């Protein structure tokens, strides 16, 4: 199985673990544990761990700030896992960590395609938040307004993250069909 497909599947497993955990008042920590394992494998496979760590940290800071602003504005509310009133829950922060692991692997096809990244963010961002809402992990004060604002934010965030992933690339693509990675 290709690295891109593995990365995509692991992201989906981690995302679902975080969202289902976030919807649970008992198991909201499970997603964080799953994400930690996925990130460990991701970093061990990277050629330049420091680049991947930097990308993960920047992505997590940016995403956590954005979601915390939305939460502070009353557009989003989370059912479980909020430790500090001004900060999104730890499982949501874990999802930003997890998302960063896709930027240089399963989403590398979007690099240097900033218009595509804008469209992808404007559609994919709200879709993911709405899916989390349907699974019971997140609530919206006004669904349409919240999703439009989420989409606008993601339309800015996604091309920025694609730019940063080019700068902090721990998975250098060596040709059109393979990546330079460590085997574990």
C-alpha positions in Angstrom: 0.0 0.0 0.0 1.4 3.4 -0.9 2.5 5.9 1.7 -0.2 8.4 0.5 -3.0 5.9 1.0 -1.6 4.8 4.4 -1.4 8.5 5.4 -5.0 9.1 4.2 -6.4 6.0 6.1 -4.5 6.8 9.3 -5.8 10.4 9.1 -9.4 9.1 8.8 -8.9 6.7 11.7 -7.5 9.5 13.9 -10.1 12.0 12.9 -12.9 9.6 13.7 -11.3 8.6 17.0 -11.1 12.3 18.0 -14.6 13.1 16.9 -16.3 10.1 18.5 -14.2 10.6 21.6 -15.1 14.3 21.6 -18.8 13.3 21.5 -18.3 11.0 24.5 -18.2 12.3 28.1 -16.2 9.3 29.1 -13.8 8.5 26.2 -12.8 11.9 24.9 -9.1 11.0 25.6 -9.1 8.1 23.2 -8.6 10.2 20.1 -5.6 11.9 21.6 -4.0 8.5 22.2 -4.7 7.3 18.7 -3.3 10.6 17.3 -0.1 10.3 19.4 0.5 6.8 17.9 -0.1 8.0 14.3 2.1 11.1 14.8 4.9 8.9 16.2 4.8 6.6 13.1 4.7 9.7 10.9 7.7 11.3 12.5 9.7 8.0 12.4 9.1 7.7 8.7 10.1 11.3 7.9 13.5 12.1 6.3 13.8 15.4 8.3 12.0 15.1 11.6 12.7 18.7 12.6 10.8 20.0 9.5 7.8 17.8 10.3 7.8 18.9 13.9 8.0 22.5 12.9 5.1 22.0 10.5 3.0 20.2 13.1 3.7 23.0 15.7 2.9 25.8 13.3 -0.2 24.1 12.0 -1.4 23.3 15.5 -0.9 26.8 16.8 -2.6 28.4 13.8 -5.6 25.9 13.8 -6.0 26.1 17.6 -6.0 29.8 17.5 -8.5 29.9 14.7 -10.9 27.5 16.3 -10.5 29.2 19.7 -11.5 32.5 18.2 -14.6 30.9 16.6 -15.4 29.3 20.0 -14.8 32.7 21.8 -17.1 34.4 19.3 -19.8 31.9 20.2 -20.0 30.3 16.8 -18.7 26.9 18.0 -19.3 25.0 21.2 -17.8 21.7 22.2 -19.6 19.0 24.2 -16.5 17.6 26.0 -12.9 18.1 26.6 -12.7 21.8 27.2 -10.1 22.4 29.9 -9.7 26.2 29.6 -12.6 28.4 28.6 -10.6 30.3 26.0 -9.2 27.2 24.3 -10.8 24.5 22.2 -10.8 21.0 23.7 -7.6 18.9 23.7 -9.1 16.4 21.2 -9.7 19.3 18.8 -6.1 20.4 19.2 -5.1 16.8 18.5 -7.0 16.9 15.2 -4.8 19.9 14.1 -1.7 17.9 15.0 -3.1 15.0 13.0 -4.1 17.2 10.0 -0.5 18.5 9.8 0.7 15.0 9.1 -1.3 14.9 5.8 0.2 18.1 4.4 3.5 16.6 3.1 2.1 13.2 2.2 -1.6 12.6 1.2 -2.2 16.3 0.4 1.1 16.9 -1.3 -0.7 17.0 -4.6 -2.1 20.4 -3.7 1.3 22.0 -3.2 1.8 25.1 -5.4 -1.8 25.0 -6.4 -3.1 27.8 -4.2 -6.4 28.4 -6.0 -7.2 24.7 -5.6 -6.2 24.9 -1.9 -8.6 27.9 -1.4 -11.5 25.9 -2.9 -10.5 22.7 -1.0 -10.4 24.7 2.2 -13.6 26.6 1.6 -15.5 23.3 1.0 -13.6 20.7 3.0 -13.3 22.7 6.2 -17.0 23.3 6.7 -17.7 19.7 5.6 -15.5 18.3 8.3 -16.9 20.5 11.0 -20.5 19.6 9.9 -19.6 15.9 10.1 -18.3 16.5 13.6 -21.5 18.2 14.4 -23.6 15.3 13.1 -21.6 12.9 15.2 -22.3 15.0 18.3 -18.9 16.5 19.1 -19.5 20.1 18.1 -22.5 22.5 18.2 -23.1 25.7 16.2 -24.9 28.7 17.5 -26.1 29.5 13.9 -25.2 26.6 11.6 -25.2 28.4 8.3 -23.3 31.5 9.6 -20.8 29.3 11.4 -20.2 27.1 8.4 -19.7 30.1 6.1 -17.2 31.7 8.5 -15.4 28.3 8.9 -15.3 28.1 5.1 -13.9 31.6 4.8 -11.2 30.9 7.4 -10.2 27.6 5.8 -10.0 29.3 2.4 -7.2 31.3 3.9 -5.7 28.7 6.1 -5.4 25.9 3.5 -3.2 27.7 1.0 -1.1 29.1 3.9 -0.5 25.6 5.2 0.3 24.3 1.7 3.0 27.1 1.5 4.3 26.2 4.9 4.4 22.5 4.0 6.7 23.3 1.1 9.0 25.2 3.5 8.9 22.5 6.2 8.9 19.3 4.2 10.2 16.3 6.0 8.9 14.0 3.2 10.7 15.2 0.1 9.1 13.9 -3.0 11.8 12.3 -5.2 9.7 11.6 -8.3 6.1 11.6 -9.4 5.3 8.2 -7.9 7.3 7.9 -4.7 8.5 9.7 -1.6 11.8 9.7 0.1 11.0 8.1 3.5 12.6 6.0 6.2 11.3 2.5 6.6 10.5 1.4 10.1 
